[in-house]
Amino acid sequence: PDLTGHEKFGLGNVKYNISRIHVTAVELPSASISLLPGSGIKLVIGNASLTINMNWNIKTWMFKDSGRGTVHISKVFVTAIFSTPLDNTGPTSISLSSCRTTSGDIDIKLNGKR
């Protein structure tokens, strides 16, 4: 979905819109899934990266600008624990018990005038 909003900076508001958000690359060089006896599943993703392309525009009382942008997020680490109840009373369900995510580097490039 598009991201639209406004922020107040100093003497005025900045209105922004980020649209046409597309994930163009995902790298998972280290990923593992393991069973946790009696409780669920552990997912570990290490040193992942993600690249996103988008359109952007901003408007202030003094100027407006728009263009294309690229965001590259790297050194992403995720650890997630999913619980899987082992009762036989109905369909199998999975729920997220805990999740921890960290990212190391974020590189943002904005090009003006689409």
N, C-alpha and C positions, 0 to 999 in steps of 0.2 A: 504493500500500500504506500501511497504518497505520504510524505511528512510535511505538514504545513503548520505554521504557528507564527508567533511574534515574541520578541524579547525587548525589554527596555534597556537601553544603553545611554548613559549620560543625559542628553537633552531630548532624546527622541526614541521612537520605536523602530525596530527593524522587523519587517515582515519577510518571511522566507518560505520557500516551497522547494522540496526535493522530490522529483518525480522520475518515472521510468527507471526505477531501481532494479538492476539486474546483477545477480551473482554470476561472474564470468569465469571464475576459477576457484577450486577448492583443492587443497593438497593435504593429505593425511599420511605423512611419512611413517608415523608410529601410532598404531591403534591396536588395542587388545580388548577382548571380552573374556571375563572369567566368571565362573559360578561361585556364589557364596553359599555354602551348604546350609540349608534350612531357611535361608532368608531372601536370596535373590540373585541379581546379576550386577557385576561391576564393569563399567565401560571406562577405559582410560585412553585418551587421545593426547599425544605429545607432539609438540613442535609443528602444529598445523598452521596453515595460512589460508587466507580468503581474499579475493579481489572482487570489488563491487564497482560497477559503472553507473552513472546517474546523470540526470539533468538537474540544474539548480537555478534559482533566481532569488534575488533579494531586492527589497524596496525600502528606502528611507525617505524622509522628508526632503533630503538633499539630492539623492541619486538613486538609480536602479541599475542592476546588472544581472546578467544571466549567462549560462554556459553549460559545459559538460564537466564532469568530475570523475575522478577515480580514487577509491580508497583501498589501500592494501594493508591488511592486518596480518601480522606474523608473530611467531613465537606464542601461539595459542595453546594452552594446556587445559584439558577438561577431564574431570573425574566425576562420574555420575553413578549413583547406586539406585537400582530399580528393585522394588520389592515385588515378589510374586507369591501371594498366599497359596499354600499348598492344600487347601480344603477342597473336597470334591462336591461342593454344594452348588456349583454353577459353572458358568464359563470362566476360563482362565483370565485373570486380570493382571495388569502390570501398572504400577504407579511409581513415580519418581520420589524416592526417599530423601536423597540429598544430591546436590550438584555444586561443584566448585569450578570456576573458570577464571583463568588469568590470561592476559595478553601482554606481550612485550613491546612491540613496535606498531605504531599506526602512522602510515604515510598518506597524506591527503594532497591531491593535486587538483586544482581548479583552473579551468581554461575559460576565459571570458568570451562572450558573444558567440552563441551557437551558430 
